[in-house]
Amino acid sequence: MKKSLTLLAACLLIGAFTAKAYDFVAGGIYYSINTGGVSVTVTTGDSGFRYNGDVTIPATVSNDGKTYNVTAIGYQAFYKCYELESITLGSKIKTIGDHAFRYCTALKAVAIPNSTETMGSYAFSGCTNLKTINIGTGLKAIPEYAFAGTLVNNVTIPGNVETIGAAAFSGCAHLTQLNIQEGVVNINNNAFSECSTLTAVVIPNTVKTIGYQAFYKCYELESITLGSKIKTIGDHAFRYCTALKAVAIPNSTETMGSYAFSGCTNLKTITIGTGLKAIPENAFSGTLVNNVTIPGNVETIGAAAFSDCAHLTQLNIQEGVVNINNYAFNECSTLPAVVIPNTVKTIGYEAFYKCSELEELTLGSNVKTIGEYAFRNCTALKTITSCNETAPEMNDENCFSVYTTAQLYIPIGSSDSYNSTNYWNKFTNITEKKMDNTGKPIVGDVNQDGEVNISDVNAIIDIILHS
């Protein structure tokens, strides 16, 4: 009796493992009947079976006198069908499952029907000969890795698609033309990363978010137009887009991630919109920018935000900026002059380190602290004007390298503060000067009495006569 029960259990176990994944076969295609009995899903066949050649999925299929709507392509239904050359999807397909056509390496084209509402992740990923993709009007999202690593060279994302999923087209090295239509809202992480031949992108005005590394290492991307509704640009979003020449951050953008445009070695023109509160760390480091304005809506210039911008010759930091963080303009070696506005309170560690051509520096009237090495190795400094009547705190004597060579101007009546404060008292050339309400010396006030009048004319004449 015990032996019989063991044999029965073994038979049941074998039966469980050999149960068919389909209910019937028609026209060489395997189907499973869906719950409700009115529709079917295309599925895999017997063990070892692979679809090949040209396959057409019909809109309906009949079996045992009953007709079913073909509404779905199942999970991995065509997975690793290496010899599948073409697929025609029926007009009633609503769902395409995860990995459904993954690694169909001979497949050259696919048209997603208008009936398709959902498509699974990796659906056509690794189809290394897939060149032509048409996306129907029913799809709301292109899922993660949907077409990653394909040969696609021209793609239109229709406006019915709201979300382009993570890495949906990543590694599509032959993608040269991309048309994202109005209606798309989210471009998710890595969506087009390493699309290395993509030359131009226009982000429509409906897009609100651009994710992490969305266009990372798109080496040939020369131009990018950012839509007027973008709120968020993710970390590394355009990093190493080495052909990119200009970018305008729209006024709608509130947050931008670190390294967003870092390593864009041909990026020369940068416009920063009125919505951004902070420029993040390394945002534009290593770019070719030569003239930049930091608008007053920006409160913080992040760590290394413009570090190693060796061609930066004009810097306009507007009133409103509060913090200049560590390394912010480190090694901007061609920058000749810097005016720190009166709203700035902190200047971080090595903020302007090795700005070797910096000759003139004005520190605003509210600067409280200057970090170590902030202006170290700025050996060309000739004039430093500190507009704060109370000497700012310097964290280390290495803040400057020019204590004996530069001229330090300070407000009238502030000598005691500077002479009694560590490291400021190392300057050997300190002169008090009347300054206007912007913290700058009054132009034409030769005798420094706080006014421009006839006495200044007389002073100029006296200088000429005795020169």
Summary of the structure (lengths in Angstrom):
residues: 467
radius of gyration: 33.2
end to end distance: 126.5
largest distance: 130.2
contacts: 1642
relative contact order: 0.04
helix: 8%
strand: 25%
